[in-house]
Amino acid sequence: MHYYSTNHTSPLATLREAVVKGLASDKGLYMPEEIKQLPNDFFDNIEHFSFQEIAFEVAKAFFGEDIESDDLKKIVYDTLSFDCPVVKVCDNIWSLELFHGPTLAFKDVGARFMARMLGHFNRKEGKELVNVLVATSGDTGSAVANGFLGVEGIHVYVLYPKGKVSKIQESQFTTLGQNITAIEVDGVFDDCQALVKSAFMDKELNEHIRLTSANSINVARFLPQAFYYFNAYARMKEQGLADNLVVCVPSGNFGNITAGLFGHRMGLPIKRFIAANNANDIFYNFLKTGVYKPKPSFQTIANAMDVGDPSNFARVYDLYKGNHDTITSIISGATYSDNQIRETMKSCFTENGYILDPHGACGYRALKEQLLPGETGVFLETAHPAKFKDTVESAINSTVTIPDRLAEFMKGTKRSIPMTKNFANFKEFLMNE
Ligand SMILES: *Cc1c(COP(=O)(O)O)cnc(C)c1O
């Protein structure tokens, strides 16, 4: 299968090229040339299959031409070493819990899949070590570091701003060792990002070592997120609740919801989608006005969705050929202030005893407000509330227990390499690694 750029001026790429490059040279996002419809009997019987079996069928539709069946199966099964269950919250609303992976957020699925796919290409082609550079303000670094941990042929460098990430987040990528190196930059997130960008552009460095990024726009991180939409449908169907299903996705860069829309295109019978935003309401405004107007992001308590120019908008637009009427017939929007998010965490806890994280709270609230009679709602609970312990505890006035696997990170020894924000220093470090 080939991949084209949403800007339509780069040449087509193979899967391997698209995964290694991440972004097309015309700065567009890669799209698969074909989104295969899955057969009716797959959907008729889907409730009889396990999560891994379902995911393998979906993976074959995208990657089956490029990766042999046995290898692909192993990648999928290794990736999904944890469940993504649907849990009832109240009468007609269910939570698709995506926080049962190693770093307690949905990004684990894509990061683990991409790591295993890159590892696969490396083994096949016997190439030298691939170095993944990733700049993080907290969550991406932990998902990528843990996703790639122990994967042969790959070394990961996580660049993070000194003193600007929480202790829990920091422990998730500084205590791992093995093929993960944490680099503590004396600067802010933008300085980390700038170091990574300069590294990709430096000719001498790129002749010396092989560099790649693990950005969330990468097709190998983004497409596997479709897996859990199919599984959610299967698990709801098992209970006779899959007719008139509405899926609500707390959205920032819109990668997660776009994977769901790809599933819909493949025939997954979801009636409609809701994109729930925090106060960064660019997509919400696009749905209302038909005009896409990016603006600077600002900070909210659902900070993983603080995005002012969602990169995957280009994919949504391309998928529906820019037709605003089609887009609004499938997706509706919602936007919530920090106060509304706090209120929602509180009322959901009081009424249902269910603890939401600030991102999931946007999803739950949008379903509460927008579900029609006869519809069943599933929102994506994108992270475990313990990742936002202080915010959640003060909102619900109760304690949030930290799961063992999160507490385990905090017991480890921090190891990081101090770095200035000067590219010459970073380059010298990489040249001598
Ligand atoms: C990344 C993230 C989001 C936003 O997902 P997108 O794919 O960027 O829309 C939502 N919630 C959490 C907890 C996240 O980490």
The ligand as an SDF file (V2000), in Angstrom:
LIG
                    3D

 15 15  0  0  0  0  0  0  0  0999 V2000
   -2.9320   13.1210   23.6490 C   0  0  0  0  0  0  0  0  0  0  0  0
   -4.1270   13.1210   24.5560 C   0  0  0  0  0  0  0  0  0  0  0  0
   -5.4150   13.5740   24.1380 C   0  0  0  0  0  0  0  0  0  0  0  0
   -5.6400   14.1480   22.7570 C   0  0  0  0  0  0  0  0  0  0  0  0
   -5.5890   13.1870   21.7570 O   0  0  0  0  0  0  0  0  0  0  0  0
   -5.4750   13.6260   20.2260 P   0  0  0  0  0  0  0  0  0  0  0  0
   -5.2480   12.3810   19.4720 O   0  0  0  0  0  0  0  0  0  0  0  0
   -4.2850   14.5520   20.1670 O   0  0  0  0  0  0  0  0  0  0  0  0
   -6.7240   14.3280   19.8680 O   0  0  0  0  0  0  0  0  0  0  0  0
   -6.4840   13.4660   25.0080 C   0  0  0  0  0  0  0  0  0  0  0  0
   -6.3100   12.9950   26.2640 N   0  0  0  0  0  0  0  0  0  0  0  0
   -5.1080   12.5770   26.7130 C   0  0  0  0  0  0  0  0  0  0  0  0
   -4.9990   12.0970   28.1170 C   0  0  0  0  0  0  0  0  0  0  0  0
   -3.9760   12.6220   25.8910 C   0  0  0  0  0  0  0  0  0  0  0  0
   -2.7780   12.2210   26.3510 O   0  0  0  0  0  0  0  0  0  0  0  0
  1  2  1  0
  2  3  1  0
  2 14  2  0
  3  4  1  0
  3 10  2  0
  4  5  1  0
  5  6  1  0
  6  7  2  0
  6  8  1  0
  6  9  1  0
 10 11  1  0
 11 12  2  0
 12 13  1  0
 12 14  1  0
 14 15  1  0
M  END
$$$$
